[in-house]
Amino acid sequence: MDFTRRKFVQTAATSIAAAGTLLSTTGATTGPKSKKVKVATIGCGGRSNRDIPNFIKACEMLGLEAEFVALADAFEDKAFEQADKYGVSRDRCIVGWDSYQKVAESDAEFVMLITPPIFRPQHLDTLVEAGKHVLMQKPVAVDAPGCRRVIAAGERAKKKGLAILAGTQRRHTIGYMENAAKIENGAIGEILGGTVSWNGTVPWIWERQKGWSDADYLARNWLNWAEMSGDHLGEQHVHNIDVANWYLGRTPQSAIGFGGRARRESGNNYDFFSLDLDYGDGVHIHSQCRQMSGTYPRVGEFFRGTKGEVQGGGKLKGVDVSIPEFDIMDKDGNVQELITWIKSARIGNPINEARQIAESTAVAIMGRYAAYTGRFVRFRDLMDNPESEWYDFKVSVQAEDFEKGSIVLPEENIVPVPGDGAEIRRRT
Ligand SMILES: NC(=O)c1ccc[n+]([C@@H]2O[C@H](COP(=O)([O-])OP(=O)(O)OC[C@H]3O[C@@H](n4cnc5c(N)ncnc54)[C@H](O)[C@@H]3O)[C@@H](O)[C@H]2O)c1
C-alpha cells in the first residue's frame, strides 16, 4: 500500500469533515449541524471493547466526535462495566431484554449490535424501523428464517437511506480489497477450488453461577450453545466463508460434511467441522473449522485459479492486472469498516452489507445442518424453497422467548448424531 496515497486520502477526508460534508444534518439526529455523532451500543461484552474505541477513533479520523447516548445490555453489571471504562455516565445505561427497543426510541443516529447472533434479526428489524444506521456484528442469524429476515430488513434500509455494516472486517482490509479487485480483473483466472479454515481454541466458557435463570445462563454462555451462536462454524468461521463467497462472486449450491464433539464440556456445540461446499461448475471449497486447544492453528483462505493462486488478503501469484486505488484511511479493517460506515451514512451514499452477510451466515447454517444430520443440504432449500424442511426450520430457542420469559434450556452436553435417526442425540 502506498503510504503517501493513504495519507492524502486521510487529509482529504478530514478536510471534507471540516468543510461540513460529514456533519449531521438528517436522519435520526436533528437540531443544529454538529460534529457530534450520537451512537448507542447494544451488547457490552468482548467485541464492544473493540468496537467502542474503534468507533471513537473512526470519528476522530473523520474530524467528528463520538457521543455515546446509550450503552445497552441484558445485564446491569456488563453495561456499568463499560460505562465506567469509557467514561459514559451510568445514567445512559439501558438494561434488560427489551433494551434494544429503548435504544430504538433514543436519539442515537448510529447503533452497534454486538449481542449474541440469535438476537440479530429481531434487533435489526426494530432499529431499521426506527431509522438508525446499524452495525450488526456477524453472524447475523442462527436459522434460515433469521437470514431471510435480515435480507428483508436490509432492503427496507436501502429504501430509507440507512447504512448497514456487517462486522466482516476482511472486506475493509486493504490486502483483501486489493486481492478481490485483482481476482475480479482476472489475475488468477477462473477460481477452480480452494480451502477456507478457522482452526483455534474455544474462546471462552462461562460456567453457570447460583441465582442465574436459564435465560441468564444461555445469554452469558451463548458462545457454546448452537441455538444462540449458530455453533462456531457460524460464529467464527463465517469470516472465511464470507471471503470465499466474495472472491468467487457467488454462494455455494450445496454442502455435505461432518463434524463432532470430543472435548467440550459446556453447551452443545461441536468441536470440529469439515465440509465440501459445492459452488457449481466443478468448483469445490473445503471449509474446515475446529476449536480444540493444542491442535494446529491454521486460520485463512486459499484459492487456486486457472492462472494463479491467492492466500486470503496476502500473497497473490498470477498475471498483472490494474485495479483502482482504494479510499483507505486506516490499515486496520476493524477501524476502516467503521470509517466507511459513518462516512457513507453522512454523505448520503449508504453502504449496505445486509444481503452478503445474511448469505454467508446461511452458508454456515447449511453446513451445520449437513454436518449435524449427515445429509446433502442445498442453499436454495434454506433461502428459496418453502417446500423444504430447512426453509422454516427454527432453532428451539427464539429471541422473542427472552422477553416473554419462556426460555426452555436445551439439554446440555447432548449433541446431534448424524445418519439414520439423525434426531437421536448423544450425551458427551
Ligand atoms: N468481527 C469480529 O471479528 C468479531 C469478534 C468478536 C465477536 N464478534 C461478534 O460480536 C458479537 C458479540 O460477541 P462478544 O464476543 O462481544 O460476546 P460477549 O458475550 O462478550 O458480549 C455480548 C454482550 O451482549 C449481552 N447480551 C446478550 N443478550 C443480550 C440482549 N438480548 N440484549 C442486550 N444485550 C445482550 C451480553 O450480556 C454481553 O455483555 C457476536 O456476534 C460475535 O460473533 C465479532
The ligand as an SDF file (V2000), in Angstrom:
LIG
                    3D

 44 48  0  0  0  0  0  0  0  0999 V2000
  -15.9220   -9.0630   13.8480 N   0  0  0  0  0  0  0  0  0  0  0  0
  -15.2520   -9.8170   14.6720 C   0  0  0  0  0  0  0  0  0  0  0  0
  -14.1020  -10.1960   14.4240 O   0  0  0  0  0  0  0  0  0  0  0  0
  -15.8690  -10.2410   15.9710 C   0  0  0  0  0  0  0  0  0  0  0  0
  -15.0450  -10.5840   17.0500 C   0  0  0  0  0  0  0  0  0  0  0  0
  -15.6550  -11.0000   18.2450 C   0  0  0  0  0  0  0  0  0  0  0  0
  -17.0350  -11.0930   18.3290 C   0  0  0  0  0  0  0  0  0  0  0  0
  -17.7980  -10.7680   17.2350 N   0  0  0  0  0  0  0  0  0  0  0  0
  -19.2670  -10.9100   17.3040 C   0  0  0  0  0  0  0  0  0  0  0  0
  -19.7930   -9.9420   18.1850 O   0  0  0  0  0  0  0  0  0  0  0  0
  -20.9550  -10.4670   18.8320 C   0  0  0  0  0  0  0  0  0  0  0  0
  -20.7720  -10.3920   20.3450 C   0  0  0  0  0  0  0  0  0  0  0  0
  -19.6510  -11.1720   20.7200 O   0  0  0  0  0  0  0  0  0  0  0  0
  -18.8230  -10.8800   22.0700 P   0  0  0  0  0  0  0  0  0  0  0  0
  -17.5760  -11.6470   21.9420 O   0  0  0  0  0  0  0  0  0  0  0  0
  -18.7580   -9.4180   22.3090 O   0  0  0  0  0  0  0  0  0  0  0  0
  -19.7700  -11.5690   23.1460 O   0  0  0  0  0  0  0  0  0  0  0  0
  -19.8970  -11.1730   24.7100 P   0  0  0  0  0  0  0  0  0  0  0  0
  -20.6670  -12.2410   25.3670 O   0  0  0  0  0  0  0  0  0  0  0  0
  -18.5640  -10.8250   25.2520 O   0  0  0  0  0  0  0  0  0  0  0  0
  -20.7900   -9.8560   24.6630 O   0  0  0  0  0  0  0  0  0  0  0  0
  -22.1550   -9.9000   24.3070 C   0  0  0  0  0  0  0  0  0  0  0  0
  -22.9030   -8.9840   25.2560 C   0  0  0  0  0  0  0  0  0  0  0  0
  -24.2720   -8.9670   24.8550 O   0  0  0  0  0  0  0  0  0  0  0  0
  -25.0730   -9.0060   26.0380 C   0  0  0  0  0  0  0  0  0  0  0  0
  -26.3930   -9.5270   25.6700 N   0  0  0  0  0  0  0  0  0  0  0  0
  -26.7720  -10.8140   25.4950 C   0  0  0  0  0  0  0  0  0  0  0  0
  -28.0470  -10.8590   25.0580 N   0  0  0  0  0  0  0  0  0  0  0  0
  -28.4980   -9.5770   25.0160 C   0  0  0  0  0  0  0  0  0  0  0  0
  -29.7280   -8.9720   24.6470 C   0  0  0  0  0  0  0  0  0  0  0  0
  -30.7770   -9.6990   24.2180 N   0  0  0  0  0  0  0  0  0  0  0  0
  -29.8290   -7.6340   24.7150 N   0  0  0  0  0  0  0  0  0  0  0  0
  -28.7810   -6.8810   25.1290 C   0  0  0  0  0  0  0  0  0  0  0  0
  -27.5900   -7.4040   25.4880 N   0  0  0  0  0  0  0  0  0  0  0  0
  -27.4420   -8.7240   25.4190 C   0  0  0  0  0  0  0  0  0  0  0  0
  -24.2880   -9.8930   26.9890 C   0  0  0  0  0  0  0  0  0  0  0  0
  -24.6760   -9.6810   28.3230 O   0  0  0  0  0  0  0  0  0  0  0  0
  -22.8620   -9.4600   26.7090 C   0  0  0  0  0  0  0  0  0  0  0  0
  -22.4590   -8.4050   27.5440 O   0  0  0  0  0  0  0  0  0  0  0  0
  -21.1030  -11.9000   18.3090 C   0  0  0  0  0  0  0  0  0  0  0  0
  -21.9820  -11.9400   17.2250 O   0  0  0  0  0  0  0  0  0  0  0  0
  -19.7200  -12.2470   17.8480 C   0  0  0  0  0  0  0  0  0  0  0  0
  -19.7050  -13.2400   16.8390 O   0  0  0  0  0  0  0  0  0  0  0  0
  -17.2500  -10.3230   16.0940 C   0  0  0  0  0  0  0  0  0  0  0  0
  1  2  1  0
  2  3  2  0
  2  4  1  0
  4  5  1  0
  4 44  2  0
  5  6  2  0
  6  7  1  0
  7  8  2  0
  8  9  1  0
  8 44  1  0
  9 10  1  0
  9 42  1  0
 10 11  1  0
 11 12  1  0
 11 40  1  0
 12 13  1  0
 13 14  1  0
 14 15  2  0
 14 16  1  0
 14 17  1  0
 17 18  1  0
 18 19  2  0
 18 20  1  0
 18 21  1  0
 21 22  1  0
 22 23  1  0
 23 24  1  0
 23 38  1  0
 24 25  1  0
 25 26  1  0
 25 36  1  0
 26 27  1  0
 26 35  1  0
 27 28  2  0
 28 29  1  0
 29 30  1  0
 29 35  2  0
 30 31  1  0
 30 32  2  0
 32 33  1  0
 33 34  2  0
 34 35  1  0
 36 37  1  0
 36 38  1  0
 38 39  1  0
 40 41  1  0
 40 42  1  0
 42 43  1  0
M  CHG  2   8   1  16  -1
M  END
$$$$
